[in-house]
Amino acid sequence: MKTTGAAVLAAILAGGATVFVPRVHAAASCESLAALALPNATITSVQAVAAGGFTAPGGRGAPPAAAGLPAFCRVAATLKPSSDSDIKIEVWLPAAGWNGRFQGVGNGGWTGSINYGALSQALRSGYAAASTDTGHEGGSGQFALGHPEKLVDFGWRAVHEMTVHAKKVVNAFYGSAPQRSYWVGCSSGGKQGLKEAQKFPADYDGIVAGAPANYWTHLVTQSLWVAQATLKDPAATIPREKYAVIHQAALKQCDATDGVRDGVIEDPSRCEFDPKVLLCQAGDGPSCLTAPQVAAAQKIYATVRNPRTRQEIFPGLAIGSETGWAALGGGPRPLSIADDHFKFVVFKNPDWDFRTLDLDKDVELADRIDRDFGLNANDPNLKAFAGRGGKILMYHGWNDQLISPANSINYLKNVESALGGAGKAAGTIRLFMVPGMAHCAGGDGTASFDMVKALEQWVEDRRPPTRIVASRLENEKAVRTRPLCPFPQVARYSGTGSTDDAANFACEALALR
Ligand SMILES: [Ca+2]
């Protein structure tokens, strides 16, 4: 591959424009990147991958998203910003048709692996892209035991280091730096994106942060609060067969309040539902809840508070999320992501028992310890990022079964206060709630949408997203479309035409309840 710098120059001259014209071909050969010198980093392999030729390492095969990928240059490196660091990264560079942009992609849970699915998606759209395992292997939090530097890597350092090094690799390959850089992630990936905006505002021009796990210490507390509510006393355990019963009762109460009876609650915060309506008249039964089960359900919806100060720790799951309750409350063990944090980070004791979690002193301890590691990404001060013109597009499914959607609303409101009000903040950060969507994907709503495109239009064309059309796919066919609206707006049906067509809905701000 040879540079076509002359062709690029000719294109610019012919158009007389100052707009970016991406290079179609690389400036350097893929193989030559092996000799690239990066500080505190070793390039471990470079490989010119032919179209359709990608296979993931370790015999894991390629993820479905990687089928039929175009040709690319695959660079793997190990980064060591501390003596105990062992951060793996991969940078994927389209061999042709680079769109001039860089995309960092996020992970889930405790991370611990390169996200090949997300890399594939980015590559297919023409991006140079990078992913990191954040410095350890596997999805458990056990790596943190005795490895404080690895915990820092997981907390924030791996993503930042990856970003800095990946941009150098991009520059070396194409002979020009990326014109724009974007972060795309959900769950832990959403947290990683927000951390970048807070701590390294120059790393990205735009960030897609889905269902962010950004108030990590309090999120894991709420997860264990649900486990305590449902698993501590076997009588309080809600049998999984009853989730659908509770869900139907919630829908009966709240579905039609948005004007459309469609099995989806547009804004659960505008409806009240008390599972007490399901209390068994006598004994137990498949379509009712015993008194201890009612109490457990009430706790799942409840805002978790410090029992002494009554201060909010973390909001509860939303009305509508019931069919996903097994994730936090189905047992027999609590969610391991949450359990691991207290076992390996807070108490450094693999035998620690979640039943003993103290919502006052243990949460305070978790917060104090986190000051050294920075797993939390809830700093609302985005002034530096906003000052550079950076944009954040957040989204969160209302039926999220793992991370309360109200946490994203809380973070948005905190940023609005820090940036001088909702009006000013809307120039930097917008949140799109997704009715019916579960954690990052799936569920009963319209969970298929293109946040990256909406973000690019905002960053590059100065067109802020006011409405993002989402689809519900069945057998890869759209059976319903709906607009997603910038919070606090909701989609309102016009009253005529199909309720499966987004054209018959408008984003409106309703009076606060
Ligand atoms: Ca509805």
Residues whose N, C-alpha, C, O or C-beta is under 5 A from the ligand:
A	BS01	CA	D255 A256 D258 V260 R261 D262 G263 V264 I265 E266
